[in-house]
Amino acid sequence: MKRLASYVFFIVLCGLALSLPIKERKCLREKVITFPDLTTDNWVKLHPNESMDMSAATVCLRFYTERMSLDPCLFSLATPSYPQDFSLRWLSTSKQYEMTIHSFKVQMDGLVFNNNQWISLCATWDANSGLAQMFVNKVASIKKAVGPKVSFKGNPVITLGQCQTQYDGGFNEHNGFTGFIADVHVHGQILTIRQIKTYMEAKTKYKHGDYINWHNLMYTIAGSVQVEGKHQVTFNSKEEQQ
């Protein structure tokens, strides 16, 4: 009986180990991350090589969705000091993008959000000026003041497809994302307008992130999230039409 109980216990432990999310490092060039259904069990965590100490930041990514949730979250960076240190989401009721810096929120008007079309987005914030700006498909918002003028510091938890309401967790289904996310890069500086334009045009020589680099990415996926080939969809750029 003891031998049987030990065997069952071993099988259970093996099953739990196989079901745990696995951390991987890969080049995701020509890849997309697919979020197939709306649940708080689906998420992706990005793991930087070092702790964060940045007085400025630029986050760039591309996404493709049907907007099945109320306020889908694209990017969420939490630190022990701020559960939403840098987050990006779409507000479906007011039809605005919302950017959160050090848990202070600001909305950006007049920027495109189309279902079933690829959207390229870059967001910048500078601690020296306290100003935030967003670029969506090569259209820029005005600059707006948000958050205290302090640097990003600490060991961040970076999540795609969910907005964190606390450090390392606390997901809300209203902020869940379904669709594709690709080409995520985080820079410890404000990119120039030319660099952002190059990224928006999906050119192969755009500047890769020095903090999070899609072409050398350490990540963990959970739930039914999958990494798939870019051929599943297109960015509809001149480069890909050749």
Backbone as CSV, one residue per row, in Angstrom:
resi,resn,N_x,N_y,N_z,CA_x,CA_y,CA_z,C_x,C_y,C_z
1,MET,0.831,-1.211,0.000,0.000,0.000,0.000,0.864,1.259,0.000
2,LYS,1.926,1.271,0.848,2.823,2.426,0.897,3.504,2.644,-0.439
3,ARG,3.901,1.500,-1.086,4.550,1.611,-2.393,3.591,2.217,-3.423
4,LEU,2.317,1.803,-3.391,1.317,2.339,-4.309,1.101,3.826,-4.064
5,ALA,1.028,4.200,-2.782,0.828,5.610,-2.444,2.011,6.446,-2.911
6,SER,3.221,5.936,-2.765,4.416,6.651,-3.221,4.408,6.804,-4.732
7,TYR,3.963,5.753,-5.428,3.901,5.799,-6.892,2.898,6.850,-7.364
8,VAL,1.722,6.867,-6.723,0.689,7.853,-7.088,1.196,9.273,-6.830
9,PHE,1.867,9.456,-5.690,2.414,10.769,-5.340,3.435,11.216,-6.381
10,PHE,4.278,10.271,-6.834,5.290,10.582,-7.856,4.625,10.992,-9.171
11,ILE,3.571,10.285,-9.559,2.860,10.603,-10.802,2.231,11.991,-10.724
12,VAL,1.643,12.322,-9.571,1.032,13.637,-9.388,2.081,14.731,-9.498
13,LEU,3.232,14.516,-8.861,4.309,15.509,-8.930,4.792,15.704,-10.353
14,CYS,4.922,14.621,-11.091,5.346,14.712,-12.493,4.331,15.479,-13.322
15,GLY,3.046,15.228,-13.058,2.002,15.944,-13.796,2.026,17.427,-13.518
16,LEU,2.236,17.789,-12.246,2.318,19.204,-11.890,3.525,19.858,-12.538
17,ALA,4.647,19.174,-12.573,5.867,19.721,-13.178,5.674,19.968,-14.663
18,LEU,5.002,19.028,-15.342,4.774,19.182,-16.780,3.802,20.310,-17.080
19,SER,2.890,20.618,-16.136,1.885,21.644,-16.381,2.380,23.046,-16.042
20,LEU,3.528,23.170,-15.361,4.033,24.479,-14.982,4.557,25.212,-16.213
21,PRO,4.369,26.547,-16.259,4.932,27.316,-17.372,6.456,27.180,-17.411
22,ILE,6.995,27.151,-18.624,8.436,26.967,-18.817,9.040,28.243,-19.371
23,LYS,10.144,28.675,-18.766,10.856,29.854,-19.241,11.741,29.460,-20.422
24,GLU,11.661,30.234,-21.508,12.443,29.948,-22.710,13.140,31.214,-23.189
25,ARG,14.235,31.039,-23.929,14.883,32.154,-24.609,14.971,31.811,-26.099
26,LYS,14.378,32.669,-26.932,14.371,32.427,-28.370,14.400,33.746,-29.132
27,CYS,14.802,33.664,-30.383,14.605,34.774,-31.313,13.211,34.620,-31.905
28,LEU,12.350,35.610,-31.704,10.976,35.527,-32.204,10.766,36.351,-33.477
29,ARG,11.848,36.621,-34.178,11.717,37.268,-35.492,10.848,36.388,-36.383
30,GLU,9.926,37.005,-37.102,8.967,36.309,-37.956,7.979,35.455,-37.141
31,LYS,7.823,35.761,-35.846,6.885,35.027,-35.000,5.856,35.976,-34.398
32,VAL,4.710,35.428,-34.018,3.694,36.159,-33.257,3.331,35.327,-32.039
33,ILE,2.875,35.997,-30.983,2.320,35.296,-29.832,0.801,35.367,-29.936
34,THR,0.161,34.213,-29.903,-1.281,34.109,-30.099,-1.991,33.923,-28.760
35,PHE,-2.962,34.799,-28.503,-3.844,34.689,-27.331,-5.212,34.258,-27.858
36,PRO,-5.553,32.961,-27.809,-6.732,32.470,-28.533,-8.068,32.652,-27.826
37,ASP,-8.074,32.820,-26.503,-9.354,32.972,-25.820,-9.202,33.883,-24.611
38,LEU,-10.343,34.354,-24.139,-10.371,35.368,-23.090,-10.454,34.711,-21.718
39,THR,-9.325,34.692,-21.018,-9.277,34.134,-19.678,-8.067,34.703,-18.957
40,THR,-8.156,34.823,-17.647,-7.024,35.329,-16.872,-5.915,34.297,-16.741
41,ASP,-6.169,33.079,-17.225,-5.128,32.044,-17.204,-4.132,32.204,-18.348
42,ASN,-4.465,33.028,-19.330,-3.591,33.241,-20.481,-2.727,34.471,-20.278
43,TRP,-1.418,34.304,-20.280,-0.523,35.449,-20.154,0.865,35.092,-20.656
44,VAL,1.642,36.108,-20.896,3.054,35.952,-21.255,3.860,36.888,-20.372
45,LYS,4.917,36.380,-19.770,5.828,37.212,-19.000,7.162,37.311,-19.718
46,LEU,7.679,38.539,-19.787,8.977,38.798,-20.410,10.006,39.021,-19.304
47,HIS,11.173,38.423,-19.471,12.188,38.458,-18.422,13.436,39.197,-18.908
48,PRO,13.665,40.417,-18.423,14.888,41.141,-18.789,16.106,40.513,-18.114
49,ASN,17.278,40.853,-18.625,18.517,40.290,-18.093,18.961,40.962,-16.799
50,GLU,18.425,42.117,-16.505,18.891,42.876,-15.345,17.750,43.679,-14.739
51,SER,17.961,44.170,-13.528,16.969,45.033,-12.901,16.905,46.361,-13.650
52,MET,15.886,47.129,-13.385,15.600,48.325,-14.163,16.058,49.580,-13.438
53,ASP,16.752,50.452,-14.172,17.127,51.774,-13.674,17.181,52.702,-14.873
54,MET,16.012,53.240,-15.257,15.895,54.009,-16.495,15.162,55.311,-16.220
55,SER,15.712,56.413,-16.705,15.057,57.712,-16.556,14.132,58.017,-17.730
56,ALA,14.128,57.139,-18.729,13.236,57.294,-19.885,12.967,55.910,-20.459
57,ALA,11.872,55.770,-21.194,11.542,54.472,-21.775,10.703,54.657,-23.035
58,THR,10.912,53.747,-23.974,10.060,53.620,-25.157,9.638,52.171,-25.270
59,VAL,8.336,51.934,-25.369,7.792,50.590,-25.568,7.156,50.545,-26.951
60,CYS,7.573,49.582,-27.773,6.995,49.407,-29.103,6.480,47.975,-29.242
61,LEU,5.342,47.839,-29.908,4.779,46.513,-30.176,3.776,46.614,-31.316
62,ARG,3.399,45.443,-31.838,2.330,45.368,-32.841,1.263,44.404,-32.314
63,PHE,0.003,44.691,-32.671,-1.071,43.804,-32.230,-2.180,43.735,-33.275
64,TYR,-2.961,42.673,-33.160,-4.040,42.366,-34.105,-5.135,41.694,-33.275
65,THR,-6.342,42.278,-33.257,-7.362,41.768,-32.337,-8.767,42.007,-32.870
66,GLU,-9.723,41.332,-32.226,-11.149,41.604,-32.436,-11.739,42.379,-31.261
67,ARG,-10.901,42.667,-30.235,-11.338,43.415,-29.047,-12.551,42.757,-28.383
68,MET,-12.363,41.532,-27.923,-13.461,40.801,-27.292,-13.675,41.206,-25.836
69,SER,-12.672,41.772,-25.182,-12.850,42.210,-23.793,-13.201,43.691,-23.760
70,LEU,-13.557,44.200,-22.590,-13.989,45.589,-22.460,-12.833,46.561,-22.693
71,ASP,-11.739,46.370,-21.974,-10.579,47.269,-22.084,-9.307,46.441,-22.217
72,PRO,-9.032,45.906,-23.407,-7.896,44.989,-23.564,-6.557,45.646,-23.253
73,CYS,-5.745,44.919,-22.498,-4.426,45.403,-22.091,-3.364,44.783,-22.995
74,LEU,-2.462,45.613,-23.474,-1.418,45.154,-24.374,-0.111,44.872,-23.643
75,PHE,0.235,45.749,-22.714,1.547,45.689,-22.068,1.407,46.164,-20.634
76,SER,2.035,45.433,-19.710,1.953,45.806,-18.295,3.297,45.556,-17.627
77,LEU,3.859,46.604,-17.043,5.122,46.496,-16.307,4.871,46.929,-14.872
78,ALA,5.123,46.018,-13.946,4.899,46.286,-12.522,6.221,46.207,-11.773
79,THR,6.356,47.036,-10.748,7.492,46.982,-9.836,6.945,46.951,-8.404
80,PRO,7.768,46.617,-7.426,7.281,46.639,-6.042,6.730,47.999,-5.623
81,SER,7.225,49.091,-6.212,6.752,50.432,-5.852,5.432,50.788,-6.521
82,TYR,5.235,50.301,-7.770,4.038,50.663,-8.534,3.505,49.423,-9.252
83,PRO,2.272,48.971,-8.935,1.719,47.802,-9.609,1.482,48.041,-11.100
84,GLN,1.292,49.307,-11.479,1.225,49.666,-12.903,2.256,50.770,-13.140
85,ASP,3.498,50.344,-13.308,4.575,51.306,-13.499,4.599,51.831,-14.932
86,PHE,4.249,50.976,-15.887,4.139,51.376,-17.298,3.187,50.385,-17.952
87,SER,1.970,50.814,-18.284,1.017,49.911,-18.920,0.303,50.616,-20.066
88,LEU,-0.169,49.804,-21.003,-0.851,50.299,-22.197,-2.106,49.471,-22.417
89,ARG,-3.258,50.157,-22.584,-4.487,49.443,-22.896,-5.409,50.336,-23.717
90,TRP,-6.432,49.715,-24.286,-7.449,50.410,-25.072,-8.732,50.477,-24.260
91,LEU,-9.347,51.676,-24.202,-10.615,51.873,-23.502,-11.734,51.878,-24.534
92,SER,-12.520,50.817,-24.567,-13.501,50.671,-25.643,-14.666,51.648,-25.518
93,THR,-15.037,52.029,-24.311,-16.168,52.948,-24.140,-15.832,54.350,-24.641
94,SER,-14.700,54.883,-24.218,-14.311,56.242,-24.620,-13.500,56.266,-25.907
95,LYS,-13.134,55.080,-26.414,-12.349,54.952,-27.650,-11.038,55.747,-27.556
96,GLN,-10.293,55.448,-26.507,-9.000,56.087,-26.268,-7.978,55.028,-25.863
97,TYR,-6.731,55.325,-26.151,-5.657,54.549,-25.553,-5.359,55.138,-24.177
98,GLU,-5.047,54.260,-23.246,-4.681,54.715,-21.907,-3.263,54.256,-21.589
99,MET,-2.476,55.192,-21.104,-1.093,54.929,-20.725,-0.960,55.210,-19.239
100,THR,-0.407,54.252,-18.498,-0.235,54.417,-17.059,1.253,54.473,-16.736
101,ILE,1.662,55.515,-16.023,3.048,55.683,-15.598,3.062,55.859,-14.081
102,HIS,3.807,55.020,-13.374,3.881,55.089,-11.907,2.484,55.143,-11.286
103,SER,1.562,54.354,-11.852,0.167,54.218,-11.390,-0.700,55.454,-11.632
104,PHE,-0.199,56.447,-12.391,-1.004,57.592,-12.827,-1.392,57.383,-14.287
105,LYS,-2.639,57.708,-14.611,-3.174,57.399,-15.931,-3.348,58.650,-16.782
106,VAL,-3.158,58.467,-18.095,-3.418,59.533,-19.059,-4.013,58.890,-20.305
107,GLN,-4.981,59.589,-20.937,-5.640,59.055,-22.135,-5.183,59.819,-23.370
108,MET,-5.062,59.076,-24.462,-4.654,59.646,-25.746,-5.803,59.512,-26.738
109,ASP,-6.246,60.648,-27.294,-7.390,60.667,-28.208,-6.948,60.628,-29.670
110,GLY,-7.903,60.228,-30.536,-7.739,60.384,-31.971,-6.773,59.433,-32.628
111,LEU,-6.426,58.327,-31.972,-5.500,57.349,-32.541,-6.275,56.099,-32.950
112,VAL,-5.887,55.494,-34.055,-6.664,54.428,-34.676,-6.633,53.146,-33.853
113,PHE,-7.781,52.451,-33.848,-7.901,51.104,-33.288,-8.900,50.372,-34.172
114,ASN,-8.402,49.563,-35.102,-9.253,48.857,-36.052,-9.232,47.366,-35.770
115,ASN,-10.404,46.740,-35.762,-10.468,45.292,-35.598,-9.880,44.586,-36.807
116,ASN,-9.205,43.459,-36.544,-8.679,42.584,-37.594,-7.755,43.304,-38.566
117,GLN,-6.981,44.218,-38.023,-5.916,44.874,-38.788,-4.706,45.023,-37.879
118,TRP,-3.509,44.891,-38.451,-2.308,45.087,-37.652,-2.143,46.547,-37.278
119,ILE,-1.835,46.775,-36.024,-1.594,48.121,-35.507,-0.204,48.144,-34.873
120,SER,0.601,49.118,-35.268,1.924,49.321,-34.677,1.837,50.481,-33.694
121,LEU,2.366,50.275,-32.500,2.235,51.256,-31.432,3.577,51.455,-30.733
122,CYS,3.928,52.702,-30.499,5.073,53.038,-29.655,4.630,54.069,-28.625
123,ALA,5.088,53.929,-27.396,4.758,54.868,-26.322,6.041,55.277,-25.618
124,THR,6.172,56.576,-25.328,7.392,57.087,-24.708,7.056,57.860,-23.437
125,TRP,8.019,57.862,-22.497,7.890,58.679,-21.294,9.278,59.051,-20.804
126,ASP,9.428,60.317,-20.385,10.709,60.862,-19.948,10.562,61.395,-18.523
127,ALA,11.383,60.888,-17.596,11.307,61.320,-16.204,11.751,62.765,-16.026
128,ASN,12.617,63.267,-16.889,13.103,64.641,-16.759,11.987,65.664,-16.994
129,SER,11.155,65.394,-17.997,10.058,66.312,-18.326,8.722,65.849,-17.762
130,GLY,8.595,64.541,-17.496,7.318,63.981,-17.059,6.307,63.841,-18.183
131,LEU,6.774,63.934,-19.439,5.864,63.936,-20.584,5.769,62.558,-21.249
132,ALA,4.538,62.206,-21.602,4.256,60.959,-22.309,3.754,61.275,-23.712
133,GLN,4.048,60.372,-24.644,3.553,60.510,-26.014,3.334,59.125,-26.595
134,MET,2.377,59.037,-27.516,2.076,57.754,-28.147,2.034,57.925,-29.655
135,PHE,2.488,56.900,-30.358,2.474,56.859,-31.819,1.749,55.590,-32.237
136,VAL,0.739,55.723,-33.113,-0.023,54.577,-33.589,-0.095,54.657,-35.108
137,ASN,0.489,53.655,-35.766,0.521,53.624,-37.233,0.998,54.961,-37.823
138,LYS,2.100,55.459,-37.278,2.795,56.661,-37.756,2.057,57.967,-37.454
139,VAL,0.964,57.922,-36.675,0.289,59.141,-36.231,0.636,59.376,-34.769
140,ALA,1.087,60.594,-34.446,1.537,60.910,-33.093,0.448,61.633,-32.304
141,SER,0.368,61.318,-31.032,-0.479,62.084,-30.124,0.261,63.348,-29.702
142,ILE,-0.425,64.239,-28.999,0.292,65.336,-28.363,1.027,64.781,-27.142
143,LYS,1.900,65.572,-26.558,2.588,65.155,-25.338,1.758,65.576,-24.127
144,LYS,1.694,64.675,-23.135,0.906,64.953,-21.941,1.716,64.607,-20.694
145,ALA,1.552,65.424,-19.660,2.234,65.179,-18.391,1.506,64.077,-17.631
146,VAL,2.282,63.147,-17.064,1.684,62.073,-16.283,2.723,61.527,-15.307
147,GLY,2.281,61.258,-14.093,3.112,60.593,-13.097,4.164,61.479,-12.466
148,PRO,4.728,61.052,-11.339,5.834,61.779,-10.724,7.108,61.642,-11.560
149,LYS,7.964,62.625,-11.490,9.193,62.636,-12.297,10.290,61.829,-11.616
150,VAL,10.078,60.524,-11.561,11.071,59.618,-10.983,11.369,58.503,-11.981
151,SER,12.553,57.941,-11.892,12.979,56.909,-12.829,12.265,55.584,-12.570
152,PHE,12.310,54.704,-13.557,11.847,53.332,-13.395,12.960,52.540,-12.714
153,LYS,12.664,51.965,-11.558,13.685,51.232,-10.818,13.109,49.963,-10.213
154,GLY,13.982,48.970,-10.041,13.586,47.742,-9.365,13.584,46.546,-10.293
155,ASN,13.089,45.443,-9.788,12.966,44.206,-10.562,11.548,44.120,-11.117
156,PRO,11.364,44.392,-12.410,10.010,44.463,-12.951,9.416,43.099,-13.263
157,VAL,8.097,43.027,-13.240,7.351,41.905,-13.796,6.625,42.452,-15.020
158,ILE,6.989,41.960,-16.194,6.454,42.477,-17.458,5.524,41.432,-18.057
159,THR,4.288,41.831,-18.321,3.266,40.905,-18.794,2.635,41.415,-20.079
160,LEU,2.404,40.515,-21.021,1.642,40.811,-22.238,0.257,40.182,-22.113
161,GLY,-0.750,40.873,-22.635,-2.095,40.303,-22.691,-2.918,40.422,-21.427
162,GLN,-2.352,40.964,-20.352,-3.072,41.183,-19.097,-2.502,42.440,-18.434
163,CYS,-3.337,43.163,-17.682,-2.866,44.281,-16.868,-2.781,43.825,-15.418
164,GLN,-1.639,44.039,-14.802,-1.446,43.635,-13.414,-2.053,44.680,-12.473
165,THR,-2.788,44.208,-11.488,-3.345,45.103,-10.476,-2.519,45.065,-9.196
166,GLN,-1.537,44.194,-9.163,-0.591,44.127,-8.061,0.729,43.608,-8.611
167,TYR,1.767,43.710,-7.822,3.073,43.250,-8.275,3.030,41.742,-8.503
168,ASP,3.283,41.349,-9.757,3.298,39.933,-10.149,1.940,39.274,-9.984
169,GLY,0.902,39.880,-10.601,-0.374,39.185,-10.618,-1.566,40.110,-10.493
170,GLY,-2.723,39.522,-10.104,-3.943,40.280,-9.930,-4.633,40.630,-11.232
171,PHE,-4.783,39.664,-12.137,-5.369,39.933,-13.444,-6.883,40.106,-13.361
172,ASN,-7.425,40.890,-14.308,-8.856,41.152,-14.401,-9.314,40.772,-15.801
173,GLU,-10.377,39.982,-15.912,-10.833,39.497,-17.217,-11.243,40.629,-18.145
174,HIS,-11.680,41.768,-17.599,-12.064,42.903,-18.437,-10.875,43.478,-19.202
175,ASN,-9.667,43.189,-18.745,-8.468,43.693,-19.415,-7.757,42.620,-20.234
176,GLY,-8.351,41.447,-20.349,-7.719,40.375,-21.110,-7.663,40.693,-22.597
177,PHE,-6.642,40.156,-23.257,-6.423,40.409,-24.682,-6.589,39.107,-25.453
178,THR,-7.226,39.182,-26.630,-7.263,38.062,-27.560,-6.761,38.545,-28.910
179,GLY,-5.967,37.709,-29.569,-5.412,38.088,-30.864,-3.932,37.774,-30.929
180,PHE,-3.192,38.609,-31.680,-1.765,38.419,-31.870,-0.991,39.628,-31.340
181,ILE,0.150,39.376,-30.733,1.099,40.424,-30.363,2.460,40.033,-30.912
182,ALA,3.200,41.020,-31.424,4.500,40.731,-32.032,5.439,41.920,-31.887
183,ASP,6.709,41.666,-32.142,7.749,42.714,-32.242,7.776,43.635,-31.022
184,VAL,7.793,43.039,-29.832,7.822,43.824,-28.599,9.265,44.215,-28.272
185,HIS,9.494,45.512,-28.134,10.820,46.026,-27.787,10.671,47.108,-26.724
186,VAL,11.536,47.061,-25.718,11.571,48.084,-24.674,12.956,48.712,-24.669
187,HIS,12.987,50.042,-24.795,14.232,50.812,-24.849,14.361,51.674,-23.602
188,GLY,15.564,51.811,-23.107,15.816,52.677,-21.966,16.123,54.095,-22.371
189,GLN,15.426,54.592,-23.378,15.618,55.933,-23.919,14.405,56.310,-24.743
190,ILE,14.316,57.580,-25.111,13.271,58.035,-26.038,13.785,57.867,-27.458
191,LEU,13.117,57.049,-28.250,13.526,56.892,-29.638,13.251,58.165,-30.424
192,THR,14.062,58.399,-31.433,13.841,59.549,-32.304,12.626,59.294,-33.195
193,ILE,12.111,60.361,-33.783,10.976,60.226,-34.709,11.359,59.325,-35.880
194,ARG,12.573,59.444,-36.387,13.022,58.600,-37.493,13.053,57.127,-37.083
195,GLN,13.547,56.852,-35.876,13.595,55.469,-35.402,12.200,54.888,-35.226
196,ILE,11.274,55.690,-34.725,9.897,55.217,-34.571,9.250,54.986,-35.934
197,LYS,9.503,55.871,-36.879,8.958,55.713,-38.234,9.478,54.421,-38.873
198,THR,10.757,54.137,-38.693,11.340,52.910,-39.238,10.672,51.684,-38.629
199,TYR,10.417,51.733,-37.324,9.718,50.617,-36.680,8.301,50.467,-37.238
200,MET,7.586,51.586,-37.387,6.211,51.540,-37.881,6.126,50.921,-39.282
201,GLU,7.145,51.149,-40.075,7.151,50.630,-41.445,7.574,49.170,-41.506
202,ALA,7.829,48.554,-40.349,8.176,47.133,-40.261,9.417,46.790,-41.070
203,LYS,10.344,47.721,-41.144,11.600,47.454,-41.843,12.487,46.562,-40.980
204,THR,13.329,45.778,-41.638,14.144,44.818,-40.908,15.235,45.489,-40.091
205,LYS,15.589,46.721,-40.393,16.703,47.380,-39.724,16.246,48.355,-38.635
206,TYR,15.032,48.203,-38.135,14.614,49.082,-37.044,15.424,48.755,-35.786
207,LYS,15.473,49.703,-34.871,16.293,49.568,-33.671,15.659,48.574,-32.687
208,HIS,16.439,47.583,-32.276,15.954,46.594,-31.316,16.069,47.143,-29.895
209,GLY,15.195,46.688,-29.023,15.207,47.164,-27.651,16.468,46.752,-26.911
210,ASP,17.006,47.651,-26.109,18.178,47.321,-25.303,17.787,46.713,-23.955
211,TYR,16.498,46.793,-23.595,16.045,46.199,-22.337,15.208,44.945,-22.585
212,ILE,14.270,45.019,-23.504,13.539,43.846,-23.987,13.698,43.809,-25.499
213,ASN,14.205,42.684,-26.010,14.509,42.546,-27.434,13.783,41.311,-27.973
214,TRP,12.834,41.523,-28.863,12.051,40.443,-29.457,12.934,39.411,-30.162
215,HIS,14.096,39.834,-30.620,14.996,38.947,-31.362,15.916,38.154,-30.431
216,ASN,15.827,38.405,-29.143,16.594,37.644,-28.151,15.803,37.695,-26.843
217,LEU,14.690,36.959,-26.833,13.672,37.158,-25.803,13.628,35.988,-24.825
218,MET,13.720,36.314,-23.542,13.453,35.348,-22.480,12.012,35.543,-22.039
219,TYR,11.205,34.488,-22.114,9.783,34.642,-21.833,9.202,33.369,-21.232
220,THR,8.035,33.524,-20.624,7.251,32.406,-20.102,5.819,32.561,-20.597
221,ILE,5.239,31.493,-21.138,3.846,31.548,-21.575,3.013,30.609,-20.708
222,ALA,1.740,30.967,-20.526,0.846,30.166,-19.694,-0.523,30.065,-20.354
223,GLY,-1.277,29.039,-19.943,-2.609,28.843,-20.499,-2.534,28.313,-21.914
224,SER,-3.422,28.794,-22.773,-3.466,28.327,-24.163,-2.703,29.241,-25.116
225,VAL,-1.881,30.129,-24.561,-1.065,31.023,-25.394,-0.052,30.197,-26.193
226,GLN,0.177,30.598,-27.450,1.111,29.872,-28.312,1.990,30.847,-29.082
227,VAL,3.166,30.372,-29.465,4.044,31.101,-30.378,3.881,30.479,-31.753
228,GLU,3.554,31.318,-32.749,3.295,30.819,-34.099,4.088,31.623,-35.126
229,GLY,4.128,31.078,-36.344,4.820,31.754,-37.426,4.081,32.990,-37.888
230,LYS,4.834,33.959,-38.345,4.259,35.216,-38.820,3.390,35.022,-40.052
231,HIS,3.550,33.889,-40.746,2.770,33.653,-41.958,1.280,33.506,-41.674
232,GLN,0.913,33.321,-40.395,-0.504,33.210,-40.041,-1.274,34.472,-40.442
233,VAL,-0.598,35.615,-40.359,-1.178,36.902,-40.712,-0.076,37.735,-41.346
234,THR,-0.407,38.895,-41.874,0.609,39.752,-42.471,0.538,41.138,-41.850
235,PHE,1.663,41.860,-41.940,1.703,43.237,-41.479,1.314,44.193,-42.589
236,ASN,1.117,43.673,-43.806,0.684,44.492,-44.937,1.661,45.636,-45.197
237,SER,2.950,45.356,-45.080,3.959,46.373,-45.359,4.514,46.165,-46.758
238,LYS,5.138,47.215,-47.313,5.730,47.122,-48.632,6.781,46.029,-48.697
239,GLU,7.501,45.877,-47.592,8.558,44.880,-47.528,8.018,43.476,-47.756
240,GLU,6.834,43.184,-47.199,6.301,41.849,-47.295,5.579,41.611,-48.622
241,GLN,5.255,42.658,-49.338,4.552,42.519,-50.611,5.512,42.249,-51.762
242,GLN,6.812,42.396,-51.519,7.789,42.203,-52.586,7.975,40.727,-52.892
